[in-house]
Amino acid sequence: MSAHGHVDLGHTVAGWTGTTVALLGFAGAGVAVCAAWVPGIWIGLGVVATAGIVTWLLHLAGWGKPSGPRPEADWDWRTRDAVARTGHADCLGCRVSGQRRAVAAAPGPRSATPLPAADAGA
């Protein structure tokens, strides 16, 4: 058992790819700083920015995951998200991607039921 218990940590193709590309960009920028090569610093930072875009596009293509826990059968990092094409509720990336996804990903109405107080017995 891991230190986090039996939970889904969100290992996905989008996450691993974005992390790898960002790591390469940071390493490249670091080497450029040590070599005092200013264009290399900007190239490395450009690769880091590209990592964010690549991760976002892979998430929209279904290689990411929605917020929150997933069923244990979907924990494998190569499992594709079947509902990604319609968008995820409460997902900024899905809302930013366009009107169709924003409407599909809009959160539903909240319940008017009051929540119990945290220290009701004290």
C-alpha positions in Angstrom: 0.0 0.0 0.0 1.3 3.5 -0.8 1.6 6.4 1.6 -1.7 7.8 0.1 -3.7 4.7 0.8 -5.9 3.1 -1.9 -6.8 6.1 -4.0 -6.6 7.3 -7.6 -3.8 9.7 -8.0 -4.8 10.7 -11.5 -2.0 9.1 -13.5 -3.0 9.7 -17.1 -1.4 10.0 -20.5 -2.1 13.7 -20.4 -0.5 14.1 -17.0 2.6 12.0 -17.8 3.2 13.6 -21.2 2.8 17.2 -19.8 5.1 16.5 -16.9 7.7 15.0 -19.2 7.6 17.9 -21.6 7.7 20.5 -18.8 10.6 18.7 -17.2 12.6 18.8 -20.5 11.8 22.5 -20.9 12.9 23.3 -17.3 16.1 21.2 -17.8 16.8 22.9 -21.1 16.3 26.4 -19.6 18.5 25.4 -16.7 21.3 24.3 -18.9 21.0 27.5 -20.9 21.2 29.6 -17.7 24.4 27.8 -16.8 25.8 28.3 -20.3 24.7 32.0 -20.3 22.8 31.3 -23.6 19.8 33.7 -23.5 18.0 32.3 -26.6 18.1 28.8 -24.9 16.4 30.1 -21.8 13.5 31.4 -23.9 13.4 28.2 -25.9 13.2 26.2 -22.6 10.5 28.4 -21.3 8.6 28.1 -24.6 8.8 24.3 -24.2 7.3 24.6 -20.7 4.4 26.7 -22.1 4.0 24.0 -24.8 3.7 21.4 -22.0 0.6 23.1 -20.7 -1.0 23.3 -24.1 -0.2 19.7 -24.9 -1.6 18.6 -21.5 -4.8 20.6 -22.2 -5.3 19.2 -25.7 -4.7 15.6 -24.5 -7.3 16.2 -21.7 -9.8 17.4 -24.2 -9.1 14.3 -26.4 -9.9 12.0 -23.5 -6.5 11.1 -22.2 -6.9 13.1 -19.0 -9.4 12.6 -16.2 -12.3 14.5 -14.7 -11.9 16.1 -11.3 -12.5 13.9 -8.3 -12.1 10.1 -7.8 -12.6 7.7 -10.6 -13.9 4.1 -10.4 -11.1 1.7 -9.7 -11.5 0.0 -13.1 -10.4 3.3 -14.7 -7.2 3.8 -12.6 -4.9 2.5 -15.3 -3.0 5.4 -16.9 -3.8 4.2 -20.4 -7.6 4.3 -19.8 -9.3 6.9 -22.0 -12.1 9.1 -20.5 -15.3 8.3 -22.4 -17.1 11.5 -21.4 -14.3 14.0 -22.3 -16.0 14.9 -25.6 -18.9 16.5 -23.8 -16.9 18.2 -21.1 -16.5 17.7 -17.4 -18.5 19.6 -14.8 -16.3 22.1 -12.8 -13.4 21.8 -15.3 -11.9 25.1 -16.3 -10.1 23.5 -19.3 -13.4 22.1 -20.7 -15.2 25.4 -20.3 -12.3 27.4 -21.9 -12.3 25.0 -24.9 -15.6 26.4 -26.4 -19.3 27.0 -26.1 -20.4 23.4 -26.7 -18.2 22.0 -23.9 -19.1 24.9 -21.6 -22.8 24.2 -21.9 -22.3 20.4 -21.4 -19.9 20.9 -18.5 -22.0 23.5 -16.7 -22.5 22.4 -13.1 -26.0 21.4 -12.1 -28.2 23.3 -9.6 -27.1 23.0 -6.0 -29.3 21.6 -3.3 -31.0 24.0 -0.9 -30.6 21.5 1.9 -28.6 23.0 4.8 -25.4 21.2 5.8 -25.0 20.1 9.4 -22.8 22.3 11.5 -19.3 21.0 12.1 -19.4 21.4 15.8 -23.1 20.8 16.5 -22.4 18.6 19.5 -19.9 20.9 21.3 
